[in-house]
Amino acid sequence: MERRRNLILQGPPGTGKTFLARRLAWLELGSQDTQRVEMVQFHPSYSYEDFVQGFRPDAHGSFRLTDGVLPDLCRRATADPTRPYFLLIDEINRGHLNRIFGELLLLLEADKRGPAHAVRLPYAPVEAPRFYVPDNLFVIGTMNTADRSLAPLDYALRRRFAFVPMLPEFGEHLHKHLIDNNIPTKTVDRMIARLAELNEVIANDPELGPDFQVGHSYFCQPPTDPAAADQWLTLILEQEIAPLLRDYWFDQPAHATAHIKRLLS
């Protein structure tokens, strides 16, 4: 993050990408300063006009040139150059990235920051100040690698980000977290063993692969009552994991059923 200024956390759903993105920002800020962190979520309808600048209707029925989230955050960061600012982009690969970023692909590069590389925005009047991305603005995106309906990132955008994989963590950290929250050791051991086994099957399936593994975040909010632990686990497996597996192996229902029974046994 320090080296590239732009970072993408990528991995299967439920591996804590958004959770970590926010905490990386807080760690760098030294506090949970909401004034220096902005978060947006990309989607197919999100546009350059939403992100950068465009004409939007106002309360009087006319259209007014309005800045999006990025110029607003850049202005705040420019006015406070000694402290870092963060833009968090959730589900970055769900948007049409070339259309959203436009000329900002150039300005995002770590060595293209600052007023020396400023450009005039397409909607801005000629006399308006030129736009640039300050050096103290960091961008952290999250990317779900399991969604095959999304187009892969093109190389121009990919070159401007560093990528860090996030994998499911069914090991000592989750084990300790659940034990510390009074979940019986027997229940924890059974859950972790079965999920690790399931993820190995998914990772080795040529139609799926590691990007489709089940993430640990399903299990990160245990019940406060230890007596409800078995019911808590069963409901997660029946209502969240089982439908996911039926979707993964929709053309192999017997295969999905066998793994669901294995989880619940």
Buried (B, 14 or more C-beta within 10 A) or exposed (E): BEEBBBBBBBBBBBBBBBBBBBEBBBEBBEEEBEEBBBBBBBEEEBBBBBBBBBEEEEEEEEEEBBBBBBBEBBBBBBEBEEEBBBBBBBBBBBBBBEEBBBEBBBBBBBEBBEEEBEBEBEBBEEEEEEBBBBBBBBBBBBBBBBEEEBEEBEEEBEEBBEBBBBBBBBEEEBBEBBBEBEBBEEBBEBBBEBBBEBBEBBBEBEEBBBBBBBBBBBBBEBBEEBEEBBEBBEEBBEEEBBEBBBEBBEEBEEBBBEBBEEBEE
